[in-house]
Amino acid sequence: MARAVWGYDSDNGPEHWHENYPLAKGDNQSPIEINSKEVQHDSSLSSWHASYDPDAAKTILNNGRTCRVVFDDSFDRSVLRGGPLLDVYRLRQLHLHWGSSDDHGSEHVIDGVKYAAELHSCHFTCRWDVLRFFRILWNMKKKNKYLCFTLQVGKTPKPEIKRILQAIDNIKTKGKEAPFPHFDPSILFPKSRDYWTYHGSFTTPPCEECITWILLREPIEVSPDQMAKLRSLSKNGENEPESPLVDNWRPPQPVKGRMEKASFK
């Protein structure tokens, strides 16, 4: 397997990633399973806050591994703050992971429950100071925060998710990208701001361990038809045989003694 080639198939899937990306076997890998009875409540954890500029949304794309919405992150126009965060974090992109059926697809597992899909809202900050965990970016240090939503199939789907799903027809095949203006991701937020948090990694190669995860307690509801729309994407290019883009999730990784905290009792 070439170093640049990874995916979710039997020959290049998560069980093979460590062969070319050794960090995938690290001690702080994500996702994990949250056992709520074992998580400690931390009264110092405050509410998190997001302030998003809808005009920062730029494009939506199919890269053959996920559906991604890209935002302008050149300055602090769409940011996340509060909660376990000590800084202001810019929104860079959001993307989804989903399964081939409604009974699986999320990367994080909550009390043994696998959800139909999971949405990651990816934020970052760059500073010149020395940080506890980092990756090199133009000689700067980079910290990352993921705001994570699970998607649950239910009878009262959140209508705002339609905005993303309506654009899928424009990015059916790998490599397709389309304009996606005037989108405020906060319309997707559930009512509850309760969350779990822990230190982990990207869930895709090279799996760097530089992520503070904020996992929202309340899932977003979606309909079976909405999930079917997501599964209509193809992981192959326009002139290649159609192959459904499904099961693009990494299984839970060992916790290895990490501290998981909750903002609620």
Legacy VTK file of the C-alpha trace (Angstrom):
# vtk DataFile Version 3.0
C-alpha trace
ASCII
DATASET POLYDATA
POINTS 265 float
0.000 0.000 0.000
1.463 3.355 -1.031
1.865 5.794 1.829
-0.584 8.280 0.352
-3.268 5.629 -0.211
-5.580 4.799 2.646
-9.285 4.179 2.853
-11.915 1.977 4.407
-11.702 -1.162 2.254
-10.331 -4.521 3.379
-6.913 -3.860 1.805
-6.401 -0.262 2.997
-8.798 0.156 5.921
-8.222 1.086 9.568
-6.635 -2.258 10.461
-3.830 -1.466 7.976
-3.252 2.239 8.680
-0.461 1.669 11.217
1.652 -0.027 8.536
2.305 3.341 6.922
1.162 5.687 9.678
2.719 4.438 12.962
0.814 7.005 15.038
-2.316 4.953 14.376
-1.016 2.627 17.107
-0.418 5.488 19.565
-1.682 5.786 23.132
-4.155 8.629 22.472
-6.082 7.484 19.436
-9.662 8.296 18.456
-12.476 7.463 18.337
-13.242 5.776 21.647
-16.254 4.287 23.377
-17.746 6.485 26.076
-19.069 4.607 29.110
-21.061 7.334 30.831
-20.990 5.559 34.209
-17.193 5.744 34.236
-16.855 9.368 33.096
-16.076 11.947 35.765
-18.154 15.119 36.043
-15.888 18.179 35.996
-17.613 21.210 37.491
-14.941 23.491 36.011
-16.124 22.717 32.463
-18.127 25.695 31.236
-20.505 25.961 28.294
-18.998 26.167 24.835
-19.990 28.914 22.409
-19.832 29.163 18.630
-20.063 32.296 16.500
-20.212 31.508 12.795
-20.313 33.839 9.799
-22.532 32.201 7.121
-20.493 33.934 4.424
-17.410 31.963 5.514
-18.877 28.808 3.931
-17.222 28.251 0.558
-17.589 24.818 -1.025
-18.872 21.285 -0.531
-16.887 18.383 -1.941
-16.683 14.612 -2.313
-13.086 13.476 -1.856
-13.893 9.786 -2.150
-13.721 9.305 1.608
-16.328 11.738 2.928
-18.597 14.690 2.198
-16.865 17.877 3.384
-17.943 21.514 3.722
-15.017 23.965 3.583
-14.898 27.380 5.271
-12.691 30.444 4.976
-10.418 30.311 8.019
-8.076 33.165 7.126
-9.194 35.151 10.181
-11.485 34.821 13.201
-14.810 35.095 11.392
-16.218 31.707 12.475
-14.971 30.582 15.866
-15.497 28.219 18.780
-14.680 29.170 22.376
-15.456 28.183 25.944
-15.971 24.696 27.323
-12.582 23.009 27.767
-10.958 25.523 25.412
-8.378 28.052 26.561
-8.218 29.852 23.230
-10.382 30.849 20.265
-10.567 28.240 17.500
-11.382 28.921 13.857
-13.765 26.703 11.911
-11.955 25.083 8.980
-14.284 22.351 7.743
-16.966 19.893 8.701
-17.414 16.378 7.417
-19.374 13.203 8.087
-18.845 9.517 8.727
-21.681 7.051 8.110
-22.541 3.385 7.709
-24.128 1.173 5.101
-27.231 0.835 7.287
-28.906 2.818 10.062
-27.577 0.641 12.897
-23.949 1.773 12.567
-21.809 4.510 11.078
-20.739 6.726 13.977
-17.115 6.574 15.039
-17.629 7.220 18.739
-19.806 4.713 20.574
-21.870 5.880 23.562
-22.742 3.264 26.197
-22.587 0.532 23.571
-24.788 2.435 21.107
-23.622 2.965 17.537
-25.394 5.769 15.691
-26.182 6.020 11.983
-23.618 8.762 11.360
-21.316 11.268 12.999
-20.546 14.865 12.064
-17.178 16.436 12.874
-16.837 20.208 13.000
-13.099 20.877 12.825
-11.544 23.951 14.455
-7.927 24.991 14.859
-5.699 27.689 16.287
-2.140 28.648 15.364
0.236 30.242 17.847
3.957 30.780 18.100
4.126 29.559 21.697
5.135 26.030 22.649
2.101 23.799 23.124
1.549 20.547 24.904
0.656 18.722 21.705
1.394 19.995 18.250
1.968 19.392 14.585
4.230 21.532 12.411
2.490 24.014 10.131
4.734 26.540 8.391
7.002 26.550 11.440
4.029 27.222 13.694
2.373 25.033 16.281
-1.171 23.946 15.665
-3.849 22.863 18.129
-7.106 21.326 16.974
-10.568 20.942 18.453
-13.344 18.740 17.099
-16.966 19.478 17.920
-18.690 16.143 17.378
-22.367 15.361 16.752
-23.907 11.907 16.441
-26.777 11.446 13.975
-29.653 9.222 15.071
-32.435 7.983 12.819
-35.756 9.070 14.311
-39.275 10.311 13.700
-38.532 14.027 14.069
-35.530 14.704 11.811
-33.819 18.058 12.073
-34.884 19.977 8.940
-31.686 22.051 8.819
-29.619 19.024 7.764
-31.411 19.258 4.413
-29.103 22.098 3.385
-26.152 19.712 3.173
-28.115 16.816 1.694
-29.638 18.957 -1.054
-26.147 19.696 -2.335
-25.200 16.031 -2.648
-26.536 15.772 -6.195
-23.795 18.219 -7.214
-20.987 16.081 -5.771
-22.116 12.540 -6.563
-18.668 11.253 -7.531
-15.144 11.520 -6.176
-13.427 14.808 -6.993
-16.634 16.785 -7.446
-16.781 20.160 -5.703
-19.545 22.754 -5.765
-20.173 26.220 -4.300
-21.818 26.128 -0.881
-22.406 29.729 0.199
-24.335 31.262 3.088
-24.337 28.340 5.513
-24.289 28.673 9.290
-23.387 25.310 10.915
-24.925 26.399 14.216
-28.372 25.629 12.773
-27.422 21.972 13.228
-26.754 22.266 16.958
-28.996 20.276 19.307
-30.744 22.102 22.149
-28.513 20.692 24.856
-24.929 21.925 25.185
-23.939 19.034 27.491
-20.767 17.309 26.371
-18.014 14.826 27.086
-14.404 15.779 26.420
-11.084 13.942 26.163
-7.669 14.164 24.510
-7.343 12.141 21.330
-6.392 12.123 17.675
-7.615 12.629 14.155
-9.676 9.586 13.142
-7.983 9.474 9.749
-4.302 9.108 8.785
-1.819 10.207 9.823
-3.828 10.077 13.080
-1.878 12.809 14.887
-2.672 12.990 18.593
-3.425 16.714 18.782
-7.193 16.835 19.227
-9.362 17.924 22.127
-12.711 16.295 21.459
-16.030 17.856 22.469
-18.677 15.143 22.057
-22.216 16.437 22.341
-24.523 14.379 24.528
-27.694 14.955 22.473
-27.767 13.424 18.983
-29.178 15.108 15.876
-32.182 13.268 14.448
-32.236 12.362 10.749
-34.697 10.370 8.661
-34.039 7.088 6.815
-34.473 8.990 3.545
-31.837 11.505 4.581
-29.386 8.717 5.378
-30.155 7.076 2.026
-29.262 10.373 0.330
-25.888 10.402 2.041
-25.259 6.819 0.940
-25.969 7.769 -2.681
-22.496 9.290 -2.945
-19.850 7.325 -4.845
-16.256 6.845 -3.703
-15.129 6.502 -7.331
-14.655 9.144 -9.992
-17.138 10.137 -12.686
-15.712 7.798 -15.331
-15.180 4.859 -12.984
-17.629 2.126 -11.936
-20.032 3.392 -9.303
-19.139 2.268 -5.790
-21.191 3.487 -2.800
-19.369 5.712 -0.329
-20.382 3.977 2.907
-18.784 2.634 6.096
-16.189 5.422 6.184
-15.690 5.113 9.938
-12.865 3.998 12.184
-13.666 1.577 15.026
-13.185 2.687 18.645
-9.595 2.621 19.882
-8.251 1.625 23.320
-8.689 4.324 25.959
-5.387 3.394 27.643
-6.056 5.207 30.898
-7.071 8.535 29.434
-9.307 10.828 31.465
-12.784 11.376 30.045
-14.762 14.224 31.570
-18.373 15.372 31.416
-19.816 18.867 31.698
-22.956 17.415 33.296
-23.894 15.025 36.099
LINES 1 266
265 0 1 2 3 4 5 6 7 8 9 10 11 12 13 14 15 16 17 18 19 20 21 22 23 24 25 26 27 28 29 30 31 32 33 34 35 36 37 38 39 40 41 42 43 44 45 46 47 48 49 50 51 52 53 54 55 56 57 58 59 60 61 62 63 64 65 66 67 68 69 70 71 72 73 74 75 76 77 78 79 80 81 82 83 84 85 86 87 88 89 90 91 92 93 94 95 96 97 98 99 100 101 102 103 104 105 106 107 108 109 110 111 112 113 114 115 116 117 118 119 120 121 122 123 124 125 126 127 128 129 130 131 132 133 134 135 136 137 138 139 140 141 142 143 144 145 146 147 148 149 150 151 152 153 154 155 156 157 158 159 160 161 162 163 164 165 166 167 168 169 170 171 172 173 174 175 176 177 178 179 180 181 182 183 184 185 186 187 188 189 190 191 192 193 194 195 196 197 198 199 200 201 202 203 204 205 206 207 208 209 210 211 212 213 214 215 216 217 218 219 220 221 222 223 224 225 226 227 228 229 230 231 232 233 234 235 236 237 238 239 240 241 242 243 244 245 246 247 248 249 250 251 252 253 254 255 256 257 258 259 260 261 262 263 264
